[in-house]
Amino acid sequence: KKPIDVIVLDDSNEEEEVEKMEKKKKKKEKCPSVVEFSALQAKMKKMEKMLKRANSSLRDAELRAEKAENELGLLFKF
């Protein structure tokens, strides 16, 4: 009779690999991807431009109002 070869598969290493893959997957889920980040940056720049435009429009309107007040004041002085 020939002895039967018993092969013991060590699956502990496989479990570790699976855990590592799951951890990597969770990390990817937590932080936004590079594409999402650059999209957010572009959105932020667009918002900053809109804010600057709104501020300059507001400044222009304030200057026009001040000028109109001055003109009205001059009209009523005479």
C-alpha positions in Angstrom: 0.0 0.0 0.0 1.1 3.5 -0.9 0.7 6.2 1.7 -1.9 8.9 0.8 -0.4 12.3 0.4 -2.3 14.8 2.4 -2.1 18.4 1.2 -3.1 21.0 3.7 -4.1 24.2 2.1 -3.2 27.2 4.1 -6.1 29.6 3.6 -5.1 32.0 6.4 -3.0 34.0 3.9 -6.0 34.1 1.5 -8.1 35.6 4.3 -5.5 38.3 4.9 -5.5 39.1 1.2 -9.3 39.4 1.2 -9.2 41.6 4.3 -6.6 43.8 2.6 -8.7 44.1 -0.5 -11.8 45.0 1.6 -9.8 47.7 3.5 -8.6 49.2 0.2 -12.2 49.2 -1.1 -13.4 51.0 2.0 -10.6 53.6 1.7 -11.7 54.3 -1.9 -15.3 54.6 -0.8 -14.4 57.1 2.0 -12.3 59.6 0.0 -13.5 61.1 -3.3 -11.7 60.0 -6.4 -9.3 62.3 -8.3 -11.9 63.0 -10.9 -14.5 64.0 -8.3 -12.0 66.2 -6.6 -11.0 68.0 -9.8 -14.7 68.5 -10.6 -15.2 70.0 -7.2 -12.2 72.3 -7.7 -13.6 73.4 -11.0 -17.0 74.1 -9.4 -15.3 76.1 -6.6 -13.4 78.2 -9.1 -16.6 78.9 -11.0 -18.4 79.9 -7.8 -15.5 82.2 -6.9 -15.8 83.9 -10.3 -19.5 84.3 -9.8 -18.9 85.8 -6.4 -16.3 88.3 -7.7 -18.7 89.3 -10.5 -21.5 89.8 -8.0 -19.3 91.8 -5.7 -18.2 94.1 -8.6 -21.8 94.5 -9.7 -22.7 95.4 -6.2 -19.9 97.9 -6.0 -21.0 99.4 -9.3 -24.6 99.7 -8.1 -23.4 101.4 -4.9 -21.3 103.9 -6.8 -24.3 104.7 -9.2 -26.6 105.1 -6.2 -24.1 107.5 -4.5 -23.7 109.4 -7.8 -27.5 109.7 -8.1 -27.8 110.9 -4.5 -25.1 113.6 -5.2 -26.9 114.7 -8.3 -30.2 114.9 -6.5 -28.6 116.9 -3.7 -27.2 119.3 -6.3 -30.7 119.6 -8.0 -32.4 120.5 -4.7 -29.7 123.0 -3.6 -30.7 125.5 -6.3 
